């Protein structure tokens, strides 16, 4: 690590002081390695690796997870599958239903020609399809709402990033301080306190209490 000329107010040294944006980016990397799949064949896999320090120095909250989107997609597949199964097996859309009695004048009609009542399972597939469709719609609605809420909350993230860019992290002390920020002194801050200040500047400081910065230790 190159000397920056910026000293840490805690230890009064500059050999392990790094700009917060640099420390944040240094902890985010893509790692490629060879590993075996389920069939035992070797394959190349690239994974995103993020250090604890990089997470703690993030200028914005972590976006909401979209696991419900997977549930919605699965429910959608179930809805379509059960609907098609019921429509084909139960012959829901064919002309002439099992409830239509044979005409008395048609003496050629035999018992074999009378359409049988569809098994109850086919009727039950319709209810399963409708229920799965409702679950899919609800899951997708929740995902869209969460995404819109996150976008709305972080609309002032550029203001948070302006303050964040003036932070300096000391790998020896494990603290952050600000340089050349009007209204902010050079007092060393814990990772959590630094997060609170930055996120409050962006208008989403309340989330700092729920997404707490984990002390990643000192180098």
C-alpha positions as CSV (number, residue, x, y, z in Angstrom):
1,X,0.0,0.0,0.0
2,X,1.5,3.3,-1.0
3,X,1.8,6.1,1.5
4,X,-0.9,8.7,0.9
5,X,0.3,11.5,3.2
6,X,-2.9,11.3,5.1
7,X,-2.3,10.4,8.7
8,X,-4.8,8.5,10.9
9,X,-5.9,10.6,13.9
10,X,-5.8,7.5,16.0
11,X,-2.3,6.3,15.5
12,X,-0.9,9.4,13.8
13,X,0.7,7.3,11.0
14,X,0.0,7.1,7.3
15,X,1.5,3.8,6.1
16,X,-1.8,1.8,6.4
17,X,-4.2,4.6,5.6
18,X,-6.3,4.0,2.4
19,X,-9.1,6.0,0.8
20,X,-12.5,4.5,1.5
21,X,-13.5,4.1,-2.2
22,X,-10.2,2.2,-2.8
23,X,-10.6,0.0,0.2
24,X,-14.2,-0.7,-0.8
25,X,-13.3,-1.7,-4.4
26,X,-10.3,-3.7,-3.3
27,X,-12.6,-6.1,-1.4
28,X,-14.8,-6.8,-4.4
29,X,-13.4,-9.2,-6.9
30,X,-14.3,-12.1,-9.2
31,X,-12.6,-15.3,-8.5
32,X,-12.4,-18.0,-11.2
33,X,-11.6,-21.6,-10.3
34,X,-12.0,-25.1,-11.6
35,X,-14.4,-27.4,-9.8
36,X,-16.4,-30.6,-10.5
37,X,-20.1,-30.5,-11.3
38,X,-22.7,-33.1,-10.2
39,X,-21.7,-35.4,-13.0
40,X,-18.0,-35.3,-12.0
41,X,-16.9,-33.2,-14.9
42,X,-14.5,-30.3,-14.4
43,X,-15.9,-26.8,-15.2
44,X,-14.7,-23.3,-14.8
45,X,-16.8,-21.3,-12.3
46,X,-16.5,-17.5,-11.7
47,X,-17.8,-16.3,-8.3
48,X,-18.2,-12.8,-6.9
49,X,-16.2,-12.5,-3.6
50,X,-16.8,-9.6,-1.3
51,X,-14.8,-9.0,1.9
52,X,-16.3,-8.1,5.2
53,X,-14.5,-4.8,5.1
54,X,-15.9,-3.9,1.7
55,X,-19.5,-4.7,2.9
56,X,-18.9,-2.5,6.0
57,X,-17.8,0.4,3.8
58,X,-20.7,0.2,1.3
59,X,-22.1,3.7,0.6
60,X,-25.7,2.3,0.1
61,X,-27.7,-0.4,1.7
62,X,-27.8,-3.9,0.3
63,X,-30.7,-4.2,-2.2
64,X,-33.7,-6.4,-1.2
65,X,-33.4,-10.0,-2.1
66,X,-35.6,-11.3,-4.8
67,X,-36.2,-14.9,-3.6
68,X,-39.9,-14.3,-3.9
69,X,-39.4,-13.9,-7.6
70,X,-38.2,-17.5,-7.8
71,X,-41.3,-18.6,-5.9
72,X,-43.5,-16.6,-8.2
73,X,-41.8,-18.2,-11.3
74,X,-42.3,-21.6,-9.8
75,X,-45.9,-20.9,-9.0
76,X,-46.5,-19.6,-12.5
77,X,-45.1,-22.8,-14.0
78,X,-47.3,-24.9,-11.7
79,X,-50.3,-22.8,-12.7
80,X,-49.7,-23.2,-16.4
81,X,-48.9,-26.9,-16.1
82,X,-52.0,-27.8,-14.0
83,X,-54.2,-25.7,-16.3
84,X,-53.0,-27.5,-19.4
85,X,-53.2,-30.9,-17.7
86,X,-56.8,-30.2,-16.7
87,X,-57.8,-28.7,-20.0
88,X,-56.3,-31.7,-22.0
89,X,-57.3,-34.5,-19.6
90,X,-60.7,-33.1,-18.7
91,X,-61.5,-31.8,-22.2
92,X,-62.7,-28.6,-20.7
93,X,-62.9,-26.7,-24.0
94,X,-64.3,-29.4,-26.3
95,X,-67.8,-28.9,-27.8
96,X,-70.4,-31.0,-26.0
97,X,-69.9,-31.7,-22.4
98,X,-70.4,-34.7,-20.3
99,X,-73.5,-33.0,-18.8
100,X,-75.4,-33.0,-22.1
101,X,-77.8,-35.9,-22.2
102,X,-78.2,-37.9,-25.4
103,X,-81.2,-37.0,-27.6
104,X,-84.0,-39.6,-27.4
105,X,-84.6,-39.5,-31.1
106,X,-81.1,-40.6,-31.9
107,X,-81.5,-44.4,-31.5
108,X,-78.0,-45.1,-32.9
109,X,-76.5,-43.7,-29.7
110,X,-75.1,-46.4,-27.5
111,X,-73.7,-46.4,-24.0
112,X,-70.2,-46.4,-25.4
113,X,-71.0,-43.1,-27.2
114,X,-72.1,-41.3,-24.1
115,X,-69.2,-39.2,-22.8
116,X,-68.1,-40.1,-19.4
117,X,-67.9,-37.6,-16.5
118,X,-64.3,-36.3,-16.2
119,X,-62.6,-37.7,-13.1
120,X,-62.7,-35.3,-10.1
121,X,-58.9,-34.9,-10.3
122,X,-59.3,-32.9,-13.5
123,X,-61.7,-30.5,-11.8
124,X,-59.4,-30.2,-8.9
125,X,-56.5,-29.2,-11.2
126,X,-58.5,-26.0,-12.1
127,X,-58.5,-25.0,-8.4
128,X,-54.7,-25.7,-8.1
129,X,-54.0,-23.7,-11.2
130,X,-56.0,-20.7,-9.9
131,X,-54.3,-20.9,-6.5
132,X,-50.9,-21.1,-8.0
133,X,-51.6,-18.2,-10.3
134,X,-52.7,-16.1,-7.3
135,X,-49.5,-16.9,-5.5
136,X,-47.4,-16.0,-8.6
137,X,-49.2,-12.6,-8.9
138,X,-48.8,-11.9,-5.2
139,X,-45.1,-12.8,-5.3
140,X,-44.3,-10.6,-8.3
141,X,-46.3,-7.7,-6.8
142,X,-44.2,-7.9,-3.6
143,X,-41.0,-8.0,-5.6
144,X,-42.0,-5.0,-7.7
145,X,-43.0,-3.1,-4.6
146,X,-39.8,-3.8,-2.8
147,X,-37.7,-2.8,-5.8
148,X,-39.7,0.5,-6.2
149,X,-39.3,1.2,-2.5
150,X,-35.5,0.6,-2.6
151,X,-35.2,2.9,-5.6
152,X,-37.2,5.6,-3.9
153,X,-35.2,5.4,-0.6
154,X,-31.8,5.5,-2.3
155,X,-32.7,8.3,-4.8
156,X,-30.2,10.6,-3.0
157,X,-27.4,8.1,-2.9
158,X,-25.2,10.6,-4.8
159,X,-25.1,12.8,-1.8
160,X,-24.1,10.0,0.4
161,X,-21.3,9.0,-2.0
162,X,-20.0,12.6,-2.0
163,X,-19.4,12.4,1.8
164,X,-18.3,8.7,1.5
165,X,-15.5,9.7,-1.0
166,X,-13.9,11.9,1.6
167,X,-13.4,9.0,4.1
168,X,-10.1,7.4,4.9
169,X,-9.7,4.0,6.5
170,X,-6.8,3.0,8.7
171,X,-6.1,-0.7,8.5
172,X,-4.1,-0.6,11.7
173,X,-6.8,1.0,13.8
174,X,-9.8,-0.3,12.0
175,X,-11.4,3.2,12.0
176,X,-12.4,5.8,9.4
177,X,-12.1,9.5,9.5
178,X,-13.0,12.4,7.2
179,X,-10.7,14.8,5.4
180,X,-11.6,18.2,4.1
181,X,-15.3,17.9,4.9
182,X,-17.0,21.1,6.2
183,X,-18.7,20.5,9.5
184,X,-16.9,17.2,10.1
185,X,-13.8,16.8,12.3
186,X,-11.1,14.2,11.9
187,X,-12.1,12.1,14.8
188,X,-11.7,8.4,14.2
189,X,-15.1,6.6,13.6
190,X,-16.0,3.0,14.0
191,X,-17.3,1.3,10.8
192,X,-20.8,1.5,12.2
193,X,-20.7,5.2,13.0
194,X,-19.1,5.9,9.6
195,X,-22.0,4.0,8.0
196,X,-24.6,6.0,9.9
197,X,-23.1,9.3,8.9
198,X,-22.9,8.4,5.2
199,X,-26.3,6.8,5.0
200,X,-27.9,9.7,6.9
201,X,-26.4,12.0,4.3
202,X,-28.2,10.0,1.7
203,X,-31.5,10.1,3.5
204,X,-31.6,6.4,4.4
205,X,-29.8,6.5,7.8
206,X,-32.6,4.5,9.5
207,X,-31.5,1.4,7.6
208,X,-28.1,1.6,9.2
209,X,-29.6,0.2,12.4
210,X,-31.0,-2.8,10.5
211,X,-28.0,-3.4,8.3
212,X,-25.2,-3.0,10.8
213,X,-21.6,-2.8,9.7
214,X,-19.6,-5.8,10.9
215,X,-16.1,-5.1,12.1
216,X,-13.9,-6.9,9.7
217,X,-10.8,-6.8,11.9
218,X,-7.6,-5.0,11.3
219,X,-4.9,-5.8,8.8
